[in-house]
Amino acid sequence: MSLIDEWNELLLREKNFYIFGASAVAERIFSFFKQLDRTDQILGFLVSDTSQNPAMLFDKPVVFYKDVTDKATCVLITVSKVYHSDVFDELKRTGFSNLCEAHPFFSMDFSPAAVSTATSSEGLLSVEDLEKNVRTLLSVRNPAFSDALFYQSYPALGWFGDRPTDERFQIYGLDQYLSSEYSILDIGSNLGFFDLTVAPYVKNVLGIEFDPTLVTIAEKVSDWQKIRNVQFLCADYNEWIQETPDTYDVIFSFAVHIWLDVSPADYSKQLFSITAPGGYLLFESQTIETDKKFSDFCNHFVVQGYEKIWERTIRDDGRTNRIIVLFQKPQ
């Protein structure tokens, strides 16, 4: 069953809903109801602290979760049960009996092409068989990966990963910096799951990855879903950057710089040259404690001409402290 089919079954089964949370993920879940003209089914947004949230969101009340009296109403929870089991446990303790893990629906797209894609995969490989194929490829590359978590999660197919893609999307605040007219570059795209999650928001995505196995996996998954605006290229970044004539509106450089054998001065010059005017660079560290040159890279980005918009410390996998910095190239 496709993700959209599961969503439609849920809407038919339940009369009304609360959405737990008031973040970008919660807003995206609400947008699905709006696209289907079913916002009347949403009773409101539940939060754990009303002082940190608006009183209303999309003309729906934002309510302290303990104040809800009808605890049989379905609650769409916008965080992962694996990474935030405490949220589910607390709601159960409070008396809520109808909880739905909604974050896998985050990557849905209700455009005509996307709906066609979701249904056309039926009768081909099942999601389970696709995952087996992916794990087989990974096990050939490294036997330890056959049963391990993927590096990136992929909520669209219900695949868990060491780094939760939907939460990273929210932490980075990407909904504020993406546009349907934008071209995206991801340097070191790994399994490609992050790029496939970004795809519905933008014009096109190019993922550059040195490992051919990871590129094969990314292509298999994108082909299975018939996602046509993402390209994965197996290439050495240092060779590719000498030949590319293109510019990009947003560039992702997620914890990859230490593998590229490029100096901070050269990397900043290269990325600045392929960033469109007004475009963004999201630059992420490796483990903070060991990424000794991270600050040098950041300083060179500023010297080159980028403006530093914000810096955040993240720990999305629950273990590794990283820094993510957003830079913008002037118009």
RODO-2510 file (C-alpha; in nm, 4 decimals, decimal comma):
residues 331
     n   res          X          Y          Z
     1     m     0,0000     0,0000     0,0000
     2     s     0,1366     0,3427    -0,0933
     3     l     0,1830     0,6208     0,1607
     4     i    -0,0995     0,8218     0,0031
     5     d    -0,3297     0,5183     0,0192
     6     e    -0,2514     0,4835     0,3912
     7     w    -0,3278     0,8522     0,4374
     8     n    -0,6612     0,8258     0,2586
     9     e    -0,7599     0,5234     0,4684
    10     l    -0,6779     0,7198     0,7831
    11     l    -0,9006     1,0093     0,6747
    12     l    -1,1874     0,7732     0,6033
    13     r    -1,1455     0,5867     0,9302
    14     e    -1,1264     0,8862     1,1646
    15     k    -1,3819     1,1649     1,1956
    16     n    -1,1661     1,4318     1,3619
    17     f    -0,8015     1,4939     1,4454
    18     y    -0,5667     1,6888     1,6641
    19     i    -0,2145     1,7609     1,5398
    20     f     0,0478     1,7346     1,8126
    21     g     0,2977     2,0157     1,7640
    22     a     0,2974     2,3566     1,5987
    23     s     0,6231     2,3369     1,4033
    24     a     0,6932     2,3252     1,0299
    25     v     0,6161     1,9521     1,0257
    26     a     0,2773     2,0120     1,1885
    27     e     0,2053     2,2893     0,9399
    28     r     0,2874     2,0564     0,6516
    29     i     0,0511     1,7899     0,7869
    30     f    -0,2186     2,0564     0,8086
    31     s    -0,1451     2,1576     0,4489
    32     f    -0,2487     1,8089     0,3330
    33     f    -0,5935     1,8599     0,4860
    34     k    -0,6109     2,1993     0,3183
    35     q    -0,5231     2,0555    -0,0238
    36     l    -0,8018     1,8013     0,0175
    37     d    -1,0460     2,0646     0,1504
    38     r    -1,0841     1,8769     0,4795
    39     t    -0,9555     2,1274     0,7339
    40     d    -1,2873     2,0989     0,9179
    41     q    -1,1596     1,7640     1,0476
    42     i    -0,8792     1,9367     1,2398
    43     l    -0,9912     2,0399     1,5882
    44     g    -0,6653     2,2113     1,6791
    45     f    -0,2950     2,1821     1,7543
    46     l    -0,1747     2,0280     2,0808
    47     v     0,1418     2,1578     2,2474
    48     s     0,3266     2,1014     2,5734
    49     d     0,3858     2,4735     2,6350
    50     t     0,1334     2,7321     2,5172
    51     s     0,3597     3,0213     2,6197
    52     q     0,6011     2,9296     2,3396
    53     n     0,3345     2,9104     2,0684
    54     p     0,0659     3,1329     1,9122
    55     a    -0,2898     3,1050     2,0427
    56     m    -0,4184     3,0220     1,6935
    57     l    -0,2628     2,8549     1,3914
    58     f    -0,4460     2,8487     1,0574
    59     d    -0,7598     2,9589     1,2459
    60     k    -0,7339     2,6532     1,4706
    61     p    -0,6753     2,6762     1,8468
    62     v    -0,3367     2,5856     1,9917
    63     v    -0,4182     2,3913     2,3082
    64     f    -0,2231     2,2587     2,6064
    65     y    -0,2501     1,8824     2,5602
    66     k    -0,3615     1,8131     2,9179
    67     d    -0,6628     2,0428     2,8733
    68     v    -0,8215     1,8239     2,6053
    69     t    -1,1279     1,6371     2,7339
    70     d    -1,2032     1,4102     2,4364
    71     k    -0,8977     1,1892     2,4469
    72     a    -1,0418     0,9360     2,2014
    73     t    -0,9914     1,1759     1,9096
    74     c    -0,7058     1,0715     1,6819
    75     v    -0,3837     1,2617     1,7538
    76     l    -0,1432     1,2991     1,4607
    77     i     0,2012     1,3058     1,6208
    78     t     0,4608     1,4844     1,4105
    79     v     0,7737     1,3297     1,5636
    80     s     0,9227     0,9829     1,5265
    81     k     0,8189     0,7170     1,7766
    82     v     1,1699     0,5716     1,7605
    83     y     1,3451     0,8968     1,8482
    84     h     1,0751     1,0524     2,0692
    85     s     0,9035     0,7638     2,2436
    86     d     0,8687     0,9896     2,5491
    87     v     0,6069     1,1969     2,3637
    88     f     0,3960     0,8897     2,2903
    89     d     0,4385     0,7600     2,6461
    90     e     0,3335     1,0934     2,7975
    91     l     0,0207     1,1182     2,5822
    92     k    -0,0758     0,7638     2,6764
    93     r    -0,0239     0,8417     3,0455
    94     t    -0,2467     1,1473     3,0031
    95     g    -0,5255     0,9258     2,8679
    96     f    -0,5021     0,9645     2,4900
    97     s    -0,6003     0,6342     2,3317
    98     n    -0,5836     0,7012     1,9580
    99     l    -0,2296     0,8002     1,8614
   100     c    -0,1010     0,8052     1,5043
   101     e     0,2653     0,8464     1,4100
   102     a     0,2212     1,1046     1,1345
   103     h     0,5799     1,1970     1,0544
   104     p     0,6133     0,9343     0,7741
   105     f     0,3491     1,1338     0,5829
   106     f     0,5777     1,4386     0,5868
   107     s     0,7166     1,3670     0,2377
   108     m     0,3833     1,3197     0,0613
   109     d     0,2947     1,5261    -0,2436
   110     f    -0,0660     1,5530    -0,3632
   111     s     0,0148     1,6960    -0,7042
   112     p    -0,1365     1,4879    -0,9894
   113     a     0,2046     1,3555    -1,0903
   114     a     0,2872     1,2512    -0,7359
   115     v    -0,0450     1,0734    -0,6822
   116     s     0,0112     0,8845    -1,0067
   117     t     0,3588     0,7908    -0,8872
   118     a     0,2326     0,6555    -0,5564
   119     t    -0,0200     0,4249    -0,7176
   120     s     0,1913     0,3151    -1,0133
   121     s     0,4429     0,1417    -0,7856
   122     e     0,1762    -0,1094    -0,6849
   123     g     0,2262    -0,4465    -0,8476
   124     l     0,5995    -0,3910    -0,8835
   125     l     0,8396    -0,4282    -0,5924
   126     s     0,6791    -0,3916    -0,2522
   127     v     0,8367    -0,1480    -0,0070
   128     e     0,9615    -0,4493     0,1875
   129     d     1,1269    -0,6032    -0,1190
   130     l     1,2790    -0,2700    -0,2140
   131     e     1,4304    -0,2429     0,1331
   132     k     1,5698    -0,5964     0,1039
   133     n     1,7322    -0,5044    -0,2264
   134     v     1,8820    -0,1915    -0,0753
   135     r     2,0175    -0,3826     0,2234
   136     t     2,1639    -0,6476    -0,0056
   137     l     2,3567    -0,3779    -0,1897
   138     l     2,4773    -0,2323     0,1395
   139     s     2,5826    -0,5731     0,2736
   140     v     2,7990    -0,6334    -0,0334
   141     r     2,9651    -0,2999     0,0364
   142     n     2,9944    -0,3785     0,4077
   143     p     2,8366    -0,6907     0,5710
   144     a     2,7806    -0,4957     0,8934
   145     f     2,5219    -0,2783     0,7152
   146     s     2,2793    -0,5596     0,6288
   147     d     2,0716    -0,5174     0,9456
   148     a     2,1957    -0,1792     1,0651
   149     l     2,0072     0,1478     1,0587
   150     f     2,0436     0,3444     0,7386
   151     y     2,2582     0,6556     0,7761
   152     q     1,9574     0,8667     0,6730
   153     s     1,5976     0,7838     0,7579
   154     y     1,3357     0,7970     0,4840
   155     p     0,9908     0,8703     0,6287
   156     a     0,8215     0,8433     0,2884
   157     l     0,8838     0,4671     0,2934
   158     g     0,8830     0,4210     0,6701
   159     w     1,2565     0,3493     0,6843
   160     f     1,4355     0,4460     1,0022
   161     g     1,7899     0,5773     1,0003
   162     d     2,0687     0,6916     1,2254
   163     r     1,9945     1,0518     1,1297
   164     p     1,6207     1,1342     1,1117
   165     t     1,5632     1,3161     0,7833
   166     d     1,2327     1,4782     0,8752
   167     e     1,3714     1,6154     1,2013
   168     r     1,6784     1,7529     1,0251
   169     f     1,4496     1,9225     0,7715
   170     q     1,2660     2,0847     1,0611
   171     i     1,5795     2,1780     1,2588
   172     y     1,7345     2,3398     0,9533
   173     g     1,4111     2,5310     0,8892
   174     l     1,4308     2,4368     0,5221
   175     d     1,0711     2,5290     0,4467
   176     q     1,1813     2,8942     0,4818
   177     y     1,4629     2,8637     0,2285
   178     l     1,3246     2,6412    -0,0475
   179     s     1,1167     2,7384    -0,3503
   180     s     0,9561     2,5569    -0,6417
   181     e     1,1909     2,7561    -0,8679
   182     y     1,5109     2,6536    -0,6888
   183     s     1,7922     2,4253    -0,8020
   184     i     1,9620     2,2364    -0,5180
   185     l     2,3113     2,0858    -0,4950
   186     d     2,3954     1,8248    -0,2313
   187     i     2,7676     1,7513    -0,1988
   188     g     2,8046     1,4005    -0,0567
   189     s     2,4437     1,2876    -0,0954
   190     n     2,4972     0,9429     0,0640
   191     l     2,1793     0,7319     0,0220
   192     g     1,9956     1,0271    -0,1289
   193     f     1,7040     1,0078     0,1128
   194     f     1,7461     1,3690     0,2240
   195     d     1,7383     1,4867    -0,1375
   196     l     1,4297     1,2793    -0,2166
   197     t     1,2568     1,4389     0,0823
   198     v     1,3493     1,7869    -0,0408
   199     a     1,2407     1,7135    -0,4004
   200     p     0,8688     1,8068    -0,3673
   201     y     0,9636     2,1587    -0,2568
   202     v     1,2017     2,2536    -0,5390
   203     k     1,2554     2,2579    -0,9153
   204     n     1,5429     2,0066    -0,9188
   205     v     1,8117     1,8471    -0,7042
   206     l     2,1593     1,7218    -0,7953
   207     g     2,3276     1,4863    -0,5496
   208     i     2,7032     1,4318    -0,5918
   209     e     2,8327     1,1112    -0,4302
   210     f     3,1700     0,9358    -0,4659
   211     d     3,0473     0,5897    -0,3572
   212     p     2,8869     0,4068    -0,6545
   213     t     2,6872     0,1728    -0,4284
   214     l     2,5173     0,4645    -0,2560
   215     v     2,4399     0,6231    -0,5925
   216     t     2,2874     0,2962    -0,7155
   217     i     2,0667     0,2788    -0,4066
   218     a     1,9555     0,6407    -0,4422
   219     e     1,8655     0,5811    -0,8064
   220     k     1,6742     0,2612    -0,7266
   221     v     1,4629     0,4353    -0,4645
   222     s     1,3967     0,7432    -0,6791
   223     d     1,3068     0,5210    -0,9768
   224     w     1,0707     0,3150    -0,7605
   225     q     0,8933     0,6331    -0,6542
   226     k     0,9217     0,7863    -1,0029
   227     i     1,0712     1,1049    -0,8641
   228     r     1,1862     1,2817    -1,1785
   229     n     1,3408     1,6040    -1,0516
   230     v     1,6362     1,4464    -0,8678
   231     q     1,9605     1,3344    -1,0307
   232     f     2,2347     1,1403    -0,8543
   233     l     2,5832     1,1613    -1,0009
   234     c     2,8711     0,9314    -0,9070
   235     a     3,1687     1,1652    -0,9196
   236     d     3,4763     1,2923    -0,7411
   237     y     3,3841     1,6402    -0,6187
   238     n     3,7302     1,7788    -0,6951
   239     e     3,6994     1,6735    -1,0592
   240     w     3,3331     1,7683    -1,0939
   241     i     3,3817     2,1221    -0,9588
   242     q     3,6352     2,1978    -1,2332
   243     e     3,3780     2,1276    -1,5038
   244     t     3,0393     2,2430    -1,3753
   245     p     2,8991     2,5539    -1,5481
   246     d     2,5867     2,5660    -1,3314
   247     t     2,4856     2,7720    -1,0312
   248     y     2,2571     2,6600    -0,7487
   249     d     2,0080     2,8392    -0,5272
   250     v     2,0813     2,6211    -0,2241
   251     i     2,3919     2,4116    -0,1583
   252     f     2,4061     2,1389     0,1081
   253     s     2,7477     2,0518     0,2506
   254     f     2,6596     1,8165     0,5334
   255     a     2,9619     1,6847     0,7266
   256     v     3,1467     1,6093     0,4032
   257     h     3,4255     1,8688     0,3852
   258     i     3,6823     1,6578     0,5715
   259     w     3,6583     1,3884     0,3026
   260     l     3,7110     1,6199     0,0060
   261     d     4,0832     1,6966     0,0399
   262     v     4,0232     2,0648    -0,0233
   263     s     4,1438     2,3642     0,1769
   264     p     3,8995     2,6038     0,3455
   265     a     4,0128     2,8828     0,1122
   266     d     3,9607     2,6774    -0,2042
   267     y     3,6295     2,5279    -0,0871
   268     s     3,4837     2,8678    -0,0026
   269     k     3,5938     3,0078    -0,3388
   270     q     3,4487     2,7104    -0,5281
   271     l     3,1108     2,7153    -0,3536
   272     f     3,0773     3,0919    -0,3769
   273     s     3,1307     3,0720    -0,7536
   274     i     2,8441     2,8233    -0,8007
   275     t     2,5983     2,9832    -0,5575
   276     a     2,3356     3,1937    -0,7330
   277     p     2,3023     3,5566    -0,6162
   278     g     2,0865     3,5533    -0,3042
   279     g     2,1388     3,1774    -0,2738
   280     y     2,2122     2,9793     0,0416
   281     l     2,4811     2,7452     0,1709
   282     l     2,4012     2,5055     0,4558
   283     f     2,7313     2,3930     0,6050
   284     e     2,7427     2,1205     0,8706
   285     s     3,0299     1,9995     1,0868
   286     q     3,1471     1,6534     1,1689
   287     t     3,1644     1,5801     1,5439
   288     i     3,2323     1,9224     1,6955
   289     e     3,5077     1,7947     1,9226
   290     t     3,7133     1,6496     1,6340
   291     d     3,6333     1,8832     1,3423
   292     k     3,9326     2,1076     1,4051
   293     k     3,9063     2,3075     1,0818
   294     f     3,5327     2,3763     1,0890
   295     s     3,5762     2,7318     1,2155
   296     d     3,8419     2,7926     0,9484
   297     f     3,5951     2,6883     0,6783
   298     c     3,3281     2,9165     0,8245
   299     n     3,5678     3,2107     0,8452
   300     h     3,6713     3,1646     0,4826
   301     f     3,3073     3,1564     0,3708
   302     v     3,2600     3,5003     0,5287
   303     v     3,5863     3,6339     0,3844
   304     q     3,4790     3,5088     0,0421
   305     g     3,1603     3,7144     0,0620
   306     y     2,8883     3,5014     0,2224
   307     e     2,6789     3,6518     0,5010
   308     k     2,6335     3,4307     0,8059
   309     i     2,2580     3,4090     0,8774
   310     w     2,2531     3,1760     1,1769
   311     e     2,4425     2,8996     1,3598
   312     r     2,2864     2,6116     1,5533
   313     t     2,4139     2,3176     1,7559
   314     i     2,2316     1,9933     1,6819
   315     r     2,2326     1,6364     1,8096
   316     d     1,9805     1,4730     1,5796
   317     d     2,1118     1,1178     1,6237
   318     g     2,1137     1,1486     2,0032
   319     r     2,4917     1,1037     2,0235
   320     t     2,6900     1,3346     1,7969
   321     n     2,7214     1,7063     1,8625
   322     r     2,7354     1,9006     1,5353
   323     i     2,7139     2,2618     1,4253
   324     i     2,5024     2,3701     1,1277
   325     v     2,5540     2,7172     0,9791
   326     l     2,3434     2,8945     0,7172
   327     f     2,5222     3,1369     0,4854
   328     q     2,3737     3,3565     0,2130
   329     k     2,5395     3,5050    -0,0934
   330     p     2,4463     3,8709    -0,1502
   331     q     2,2207     3,9572    -0,4420
***
